[in-house]
Amino acid sequence: QVQLVESGGGSVQSGGSLRLSCAAFGYTYNTDCLAWFRQVPGKEREGVATFDHDGSTRYADSVKGRFTISQDNAKNTLYLQMNSLKPEDTAMYYCAAGSLTYYSGGYYCVMMSESYNYWGQGTQVTVSS
């Protein structure tokens, strides 16, 4: 069983930065993929970034060039560095752990909620204009 605990959310002004952390506890079997998702009330949860077990990363178009996902293996912690924040980045942010998904001829970490079976409790990010 894997337990994920997020921290680092808060309120910032537009253009500011935050770093989210996600500490993982427990056995990480079948968790080749780590990811950050976000959700606004009344909307579907959307993928923000993924981190594959081989170190490859993917980002949603809306955050490319502004957000960076990384992992500290020694600390069993996943990070999301968020720079140049915009009001539209306001959401509850969740970290997730899951398995590779077969897509377009290969196995990848995808930004689909169904591919992730472990979730944290979420941390709120609010960006004011």
C-alpha positions as CSV (number, residue, x, y, z in Angstrom):
1,Q,0.0,0.0,0.0
2,V,1.3,3.4,-0.9
3,Q,0.4,6.6,1.0
4,L,1.0,10.0,-0.6
5,V,1.1,13.2,1.4
6,E,1.2,16.6,-0.4
7,S,2.4,19.9,1.0
8,G,3.5,23.3,-0.2
9,G,0.3,24.8,-1.4
10,G,-0.7,28.4,-0.6
11,S,-1.7,31.7,-1.9
12,V,0.5,33.8,-4.2
13,Q,0.1,36.7,-6.5
14,S,0.3,36.3,-10.3
15,G,3.8,35.8,-11.4
16,G,4.9,34.2,-8.2
17,S,6.3,30.7,-7.5
18,L,5.5,27.7,-5.3
19,R,7.0,24.3,-4.9
20,L,4.7,21.4,-4.1
21,S,6.1,18.3,-2.4
22,C,4.6,14.8,-2.3
23,A,6.1,12.3,0.2
24,A,5.5,8.7,-0.6
25,F,5.2,6.0,2.2
26,G,4.9,2.3,1.8
27,Y,5.7,-0.3,-0.8
28,T,5.8,1.2,-4.3
29,Y,5.1,-2.0,-6.4
30,N,3.6,-1.3,-9.8
31,T,4.1,2.4,-9.5
32,D,6.2,3.2,-12.6
33,C,4.5,6.5,-13.0
34,L,4.2,9.5,-10.7
35,A,2.1,12.5,-11.6
36,W,0.6,15.8,-10.6
37,F,-3.0,16.5,-11.3
38,R,-5.2,19.5,-10.5
39,Q,-8.9,20.1,-10.1
40,V,-11.2,23.1,-9.9
41,P,-14.7,22.6,-8.4
42,G,-17.2,21.6,-11.0
43,K,-14.5,20.6,-13.5
44,E,-12.8,17.3,-14.3
45,R,-9.4,16.5,-12.8
46,E,-6.7,17.4,-15.3
47,G,-3.1,16.1,-15.7
48,V,-0.3,18.6,-15.1
49,A,2.9,16.6,-15.4
50,T,4.2,13.0,-15.3
51,F,7.5,11.5,-14.1
52,D,8.4,8.1,-15.5
53,H,10.6,5.6,-13.6
54,D,13.3,6.2,-16.3
55,G,13.3,9.9,-15.5
56,S,11.4,11.1,-18.5
57,T,8.8,13.8,-18.0
58,R,5.7,15.2,-19.8
59,Y,3.8,18.4,-19.2
60,A,0.4,19.7,-20.1
61,D,0.6,22.4,-22.7
62,S,-0.8,24.9,-20.3
63,V,2.2,24.6,-17.9
64,K,5.1,23.9,-20.3
65,G,8.0,26.2,-19.6
66,R,6.6,27.2,-16.2
67,F,6.3,24.0,-14.2
68,T,9.0,21.4,-13.5
69,I,8.4,17.9,-12.1
70,S,11.2,16.2,-10.3
71,Q,11.9,13.4,-7.9
72,D,14.3,12.9,-5.0
73,N,14.7,9.1,-4.7
74,A,16.6,9.3,-1.4
75,K,13.7,11.2,0.2
76,N,11.0,9.3,-1.7
77,T,9.6,12.7,-2.6
78,L,8.0,14.1,-5.8
79,Y,8.1,17.8,-6.4
80,L,6.4,20.3,-8.6
81,Q,8.2,23.6,-9.0
82,M,5.7,26.2,-10.3
83,N,6.9,29.5,-11.7
84,S,5.2,32.4,-13.4
85,L,1.9,31.4,-11.8
86,K,-1.3,32.6,-13.3
87,P,-4.8,32.9,-11.8
88,E,-5.9,30.1,-14.0
89,D,-3.5,27.8,-12.2
90,T,-5.7,28.1,-9.1
91,A,-6.8,24.6,-8.2
92,M,-6.5,21.7,-5.7
93,Y,-3.3,19.9,-6.7
94,Y,-3.0,16.1,-6.2
95,C,0.0,13.8,-6.6
96,A,-0.6,10.3,-7.9
97,A,1.2,7.0,-8.4
98,G,0.3,4.4,-11.0
99,S,1.4,2.2,-13.8
100,L,2.4,2.5,-17.4
101,T,-0.4,2.6,-20.0
102,Y,-0.3,1.2,-23.5
103,Y,-0.7,4.1,-25.9
104,S,0.2,4.6,-29.5
105,G,2.3,1.5,-29.8
106,G,4.2,1.8,-26.5
107,Y,3.9,2.0,-22.7
108,Y,4.0,5.5,-21.3
109,C,3.0,7.5,-18.2
110,V,-0.1,9.3,-19.3
111,M,-2.2,12.1,-17.9
112,M,-5.3,10.0,-17.4
113,S,-6.7,9.6,-13.9
114,E,-7.7,6.0,-14.6
115,S,-4.0,5.0,-14.8
116,Y,-3.3,6.0,-11.3
117,N,-4.5,4.0,-8.3
118,Y,-2.8,5.9,-5.4
119,W,-3.7,9.5,-4.6
120,G,-2.8,12.1,-2.0
121,Q,-5.3,14.2,-0.2
122,G,-4.5,17.4,-2.2
123,T,-3.0,20.8,-1.5
124,Q,-4.7,24.0,-2.5
125,V,-3.0,26.6,-4.7
126,T,-4.6,30.0,-5.1
127,V,-3.1,32.6,-7.5
128,S,-4.5,36.1,-7.3
129,S,-4.3,38.7,-10.1
